[in-house]
Amino acid sequence: MPETTTIEINGFTTRVWKAGQGKPIGFLAGFGGLPRWVPFLDELAKSRQVIVPSLPGFPGGDRGHAVLDNQLDWILAARQTLVAAGLEGADLAASSVGASLAAECAALWPASVRKLALIAPFGMFDEADPPTDPWAQRGDAIPGLMCADPEVWKALKAMPDGANSVEWPIEQTRASEAAARIFWPLGNTRIEKRLPLIKAPTLLVWGEQDRVVPRGYAAKFASGIGAKTTEIAVIPGAGHLAELDQPVAVARAILDWCA
């Protein structure tokens, strides 16, 4: 199990997990955050020190999202979080909503990231091939949207023994609210304007069965960042949060890229 420490961002405490040894690699979680440690992080920790800070409002991130009013606020908070967690200049992996913020930080502070791995990032919108809006879906549809195997999502969100039965569902709802504050409406942050500023070699990871962000967006992100510094890895048997469906394959792709 990881070591748990805390940092303070904008007056709110946020959780930082650390596990493994070696050169550090950071991870920012995707939609719904990480209410528990997952096998994907174990795979990263086999050969690297993995550092996992929570974003404001996500599980482990207290209520810090309440003071973030716009996209710039969120980018600055993500930047502060990465620095405070000791990830300045390190390799950085991120998923979904977290991947969008990781890309923004890599664009605005190019020297802050050595190598970058983005799993199906939010932030771009093509009317001809729109992403699915997860906040417009029924609750019982979310597991099948996030993971190729809905049971993987259900297990992630299931209340563990000993958890506060009142606080646990509030925390999960807060995570969805926090992500909505970043990406409303429709996840369109015009990130394509800033992608050319990214200097870090970037791996784009997409689940073959992603039902949230169409796979065609991988090429759009690669084109924006620059074809010479990007690579696309499509993971069979994986949905939007590919690291949950296929933890070994996704970790292997990221570790190989960040070698």
Secondary structure, 3 states (H helix, E strand, C coil): CCEEEEEEECCEEEEEEEECCCCEEEEECCCCCCCCCCHHHHHHHCCCEEEEECCCCCCCCCCHHHHCCCHHHHHHHHHHHHHHCCCCCEEEEEEHHHHHHHHHHHHHCHHHEEEEEEECCCECCCCCCCCCCHHHCCHHHHHHHHCCCHHHHHHHHCCCCCCCCCHHHHHHHHHHHHHHHHHCCCCECCHHHCHHHCCCCEEEEEECCCCCCCCHHHHHHHHHHCHHHEEEEEECCCCCCHHHHCHHHHHHHHHHHCC
